[in-house]
Amino acid sequence: MDLLPLDVARVRARFPGLQRGAHGARSVFFDGPAGSQVPTVVADALREHILHCNANHGGAFATSRANDAMVAAARAAAADFFGADDPEEVVFGANMTTLTFHAARQLARTWRPGEEVVVTDSDHDANVMPWVIAARDAGCAVQRIAVRPDAGLDLDDAARKIGPKTRLVALGAASNLSGAIQPVAHLTALARRHGALSYVDAVHWAPHLRLDVRRLGADFVACSAYKFFGPHVGLLWGRRVLLEETAVDKVRPAPDHGAEKWQTGTANFAAIAGVLAAIDYLAALGREVGGHGDRRQLLDAAFHAIERHERDLCARLLAGLAALPRVRVLGLADPVRVRERCATVSFTAAGARPSALAAGLAARHVHCWSGNSYAIALTTALGLEPDGVLRLGLLHYNTADEVDAVLGHLRQLVG
């Protein structure tokens, strides 16, 4: 694509949270993997909805009709975001974890003793324990795909673990700790050859790279809007035939068909309005960098520009970390290989606990996380428990100056 680079100053002006500071110092938000900042248009959408369209759905009166129209528009926008064909394939929920526990309970009803479920040692625990618990209750075995020293999945091990007994393979599109982009299409195709379903955690992928469920080849894909500049809402895409044929726990008056069949209880309508605003914010970004066409094409352009900007920031950060003494980056550390990872970099420094580094950076107004970030299988497999790592997560509103400032702080802390 022949597109303009991101105007990062213009982007940042839309995020009031980025203006936070103290004692004359502007805060640096490298905590995006745990939740992004939110543009003003998203906050405005929540306020507008809850003040002027605050009604339950399905009524004949004006506010209920407005609410229903908003939900339909949000579901269509989410289908565009997923690259899906049918808005009724998009389910809203409290968060990705809650949606995944719900999906695991429903799908496990057809599993039988002697069958197997496959998870990975790379994933956030939200895409591990729901399946482990469901397999236990169904009397099924659990297989785990191992990770390589570079934090990528071991594909030879995957070929051994996914077989005729496999009913479902759960994997992450990108690691929330190492940033590694996983070979999802390869693994979903392997599952499909053995008649197994695949469930992909795209939470960490969604703010960095263009989602396309057809290209991923999965049966289910889940993400969370608060990671891509929206409010706390989970989204689950599932193939329509699977959503329709799977029996689900629900109250009797709830619909028997479509996405509403999978949504238990009254939805968080104001937050769903925020999801619509977040996706439209990204589409508008696509127009600003020179994209054109419908919303899907604008999202294509937006993520092309986002990916290019974040690759530059990530390469700068990796090069700076390589110059620091006794620092070990988790996973791919070569700046030349940034296309194989998201702009999330975790590392350890000999002689300094990650929690102490995080506290030192917090005192310098840098927002970041330490520990295992719920990717406990990965930190265990790589021998990083109990302290874990320090994680720096870059998003499209971050700048090269911020990267340089954080590297300067780290030189003081680990030097």
N, C-alpha and C positions, 0 to 999 in steps of 0.2 A: 504493500500500500504506500502511495505517495502522500504522506500526511505531515502536518505540522507537528513540531514537538509540543509537549504540554506547556502551557503557560502556568507554571507552578505558583507564581505570586497570585495570579487570578484564582487558581484553585484554592489556595490557602485562605483567601479573603472570604470564602463561602463557609468556612469552618470556625465558628466563634471560639470553640474550645481550644484551638491552636494559639489563641491570643493569651492564654493563661501564663502568668509569670509571677515572680516575686523578687524583691530587692533589685529591680532593674534588669533581671535576667529572664529571658523568654524560655518557657519550658519546651523540652524536646520530647515528642511523643513517639517512642519506639516500642510501644506496648500494643501495637495493632493486632498481633496474633490472638490476643485475649479479648479484643473488641476495639473497633475503629472509632474515631471521632465522627460526628454527624454534621452534615451541612444544614444550613438554616432552612432550606426548603423542606427537609424532612421534619424538623421540629414544627414548622408552620403547618404541614399537612396533618400532624397529630392534633395540633391545637384546633385547626379548622374543623376537623371531623368531630372531635369530642364536644365542641361547643355548638356546632350547627347541624350535625347529622347523627346525634347520639340516640340510636334506637336499635332494637333487635331486628333481625332479618325476617322477611316473609310477610310483612304487613302491607295493607293497602294504603296507608297514609304516607305523607310526603317524606318524612325523615327516614322511614324504613325503606321506601323505594330508593332514596338517595344512597342509603347504606348498601343495599343490594347492588346498585349500579357500581359503587366504588369497589366492592369485593370482586365483582365480575371483571372490572378493569384491572385490578391488582392481579387477579389470577391470569389474565391475558398477558400482562407485563411479565409476570414470573415465568410463564411459558416461553416468552421471548428470551428471558434471561437464561433459562435452561437450554434453549435451542430445541424446545419440544413442539410437537405438532398440535397438541390438544390441551387447552386450558384446564379441562377436567382431569388432567393427569397431575395437577399440582395441589398438594394438601398443605394447609397451614397448621402450625402447632406451636406449642410453647417454646420449643427449642429443638435442636437436632437430637439431643440425647433422649428427650421425652418421646419424640417421634420414633426413634430407633427402638426403644424399649417396646413401644406399642406395636411397631411392625414385627419385631421379633416374636412377640407373643402370638400374633395372628398367624404368621407363616409357620411357626413351629407345630401348629395343630396337625399338620400332615406328615411330620417327621416320625420315624419309627426307630426303635432300638436297633443298633447295628449300623445305622447310617451316620454320616459325618458332616460336621460344619467346619469350615476353614476360616481362620482369622490370621492376622499377621503380627509380627513383633515390631512393626513400625508405627502402628496406628495409635491415635488418641483412644483412651479407654472407652469412650462413648460408642466406638464401633468394634469393641471387643467384648466387654462384659454383657451387654444385652444378648449377644449370641451365645456366649458361654453359659449363661443362666438358662436361656431357652433350650439349649442342647441338653443340659443337665436334666431339666424337667421332662424332656422328651426321651431320655435314655440314650441320647446320641453321643458319639465321641467328638472331641475337638482336636483338630490339627492346626498347627501354627507354622506359617511360613517364616523362615529365619531371615535375618538381615545380614548383609555383608558389613565388613568394617567401615565402608564408606556410607553406611546407613541406607543404602539401596536394598531393595528386596532381592533375595537369592532366587533367581528364576529356575535354577536346577532343582532347588528344594520345593518350589511351587509345583513343578511338574511331578514331583514325587508325592506331594500331599493332596493335590486335586485329582480325583479319580472317580471310578464308577460309584462309589459309596457317597460321594459328596452331594449334599442337597443345596448348600449355599456357601458362597465365598464372600467374605466381608473384607474390604480393603479401602485404603485411603488414596485419594488422587494425588495428594501432596502432604508431606509430613509437616505437622505444626511445630516440630522441634528442630529437625535438621533442614527443612526446606526442600528435601529431595522430591522431585517429580517422579511418580511411580509409573511403570508401564501398564496402565490400567487396561487399555484396549487388548493388549496381549493376554492379560489374566482373565478378563471377562470372556474372551474368545475361548480360552482353555476351559473355563467353567461351562460354557455353553456346549462345547464338544462332549462333555460328560453329562449333559442334561441338568446341570445345576444352575441355580439363580445366582445373581451377583448384586451386592449392595455396596454402593460407593459413598464414602464420606468425602464430600467436596467442600467442607467448611473452609479449609485452609486454601484451597484452590480458588474459591469464588472471588475474592477481592483482587487477585493477581492476574488471572488468566481467563480467557473466554471459555465459558462452559458450553459444551455441546454434547448432550446426552447420547445422540446418535453416534458420534465419533467415539465416545467412551465405550459404547456397546453394553452398558449396564442395564439391569432390570429396574433398579431403584437407585436414585441419587439424592442425597440429603445435604443441606447447607443451612446456614444461619444468617439472617439479614444483618445482625449487629456486627458481623465481620466485614460486610461490604457496605458500610456507611448508613445502615438503617437501624431500626429499633430491635428490641429483643423479641424476635419471631423466628421460628424454625420453618423450613420449607422442605417438603419431600416430593420429589417427582417419582412416579411409578408408571410402568407400562399399563395402559388402560385395561387391557385384558386381565392383567394380574390384579389390579385394583377391584375390578368387577367380580372376578371369580373367587377371591379370597373372602372367607367368612370373617367378620370382625365383631369385636365387642362394641355394642352401641345400645342406646336407649331405643325403645320400640318406635317412637314417632320419627326418629331420624331417617333420612333418605336411605334407600336400599341401593342406590346407584350414584356414580359420580364421586367427586372428591369429598363432598359433605359426608358421605358414608364413613369416611375414615377420621373425621374430625369429631372428637368427643366433647360435647358441651358447647356453650356459647363462645365464639371466637373473640379474640382481642381485636375488635374492628379498628380502633384508632391506630393500633400498631400496624395493622395490615395496610391502612392508608399510608403509613410511613414507608412500608416496603415499596408500594407503588411510586412514591416520591423518590426513593433511593435509586430505583431502576431508571426512572426518568431523568434523574440527575446524571447518571452515567451516560445515558443516551445523548443528553445535551452536551456532555463533554466530547462525545464522538463528533457532534456537529462542529464544535469549536476547533477541533484539530483537522477539519477538512472532510469529514465523512458526510455521506449523503444517503438518501433512501429512507426506508422504513426503520422502525425501532431496532430490529435485529441488525440491520446493516450499520446503524449508528453505534450499537453496542460493539460490533466487530471493530469499528474504528477506534472507539474509546479504549478497548483493551489492547489493541495494537500499540497505542501511544503509552498506555500505562505500563505494559510489559517492557517497552524500550526504555522508559525513564527508570523503572525499578532495576533493570539489569545494570544500568550505568551506576546507580547508587550501590548496588550489591557488590559489583566489581571493585568499587572504591573502598568499601568497607572491608572486603576480604584482603585486598592489598595492604590496607593499613593494619589489620590484625596480624598479617604475616610478619610485619616489622616489629611487633611487640615481643618481648622476651617471654618464654615459657607459656605461650598461649597455644592451645590446641582446639581447632575448629571441629565441630561435629559434622561429619559428612564431607561433602565436596568443598575444598578450600581454595581451589585454583580459580582465580578471577576469569580465566579464559573459558571456564565451563559454566558460566552463570546461566546459560540457556537450559541447563539440566536441573535447575533449582529455582525455588521462589526466593524472594528477597527477605528471607528469615534466616538469621545466622545465630547459631548457638555455639558456645565455646566454654572451655575451662582455662584457668590460669593457675599454674603450679604455685602453691603457697598462699592462695587466696580463695576462700570459699565463695561460691557464686552468690550466696545470700549477702555476704559482706560487700561484694562488688556492686550488687544491686542497691544496697543501702548507701554506698558511697556515691553512686550515680544519682540516686534520688536526692541526696543532699546537694547535688549540683543541678537539680531540676531536670534530670533525665528520667523519663518514665519507661521502665522495662521490668522484666520478670526474671526470677531465678527459680530453680527446682526442676521438676520433671514435666510441668505443664500438662499433666494427665497422660502423657505418653510414657507411662511407667514401664510398659513392656520393652520399649526401646532403651530407656536409661538402664534398665536391669540387664538387657542383653549386652549392652556396651560397657557394663561395669561402672556406671556413673551414679548409682545409688550409694548413700542416701542424699548426697548434696545436689545431684543433678548438674545443671548448666546455667550459664547466664544467657538469656535469649534477647536478641535485638531484632525487632521486626520493622521493616521499612514498607511504607505505603506510598501511593502516588502523590500525597501531599507533603512528603518529606523532601529535604533538600541536601545538596552536596555539602553546604556549609554546616548543616546539622551533623552529618557523618563526620566531618573533620573535627567538629567540636567534641563529639563523643569520643573519638579516637584520642584527642588530647587529654580528656579526663581519664581515660583508661591508662594512658602512659603514666599519669601520676599515680594511679591506684595500683598498677602491677609492676611499675618500674623498679 
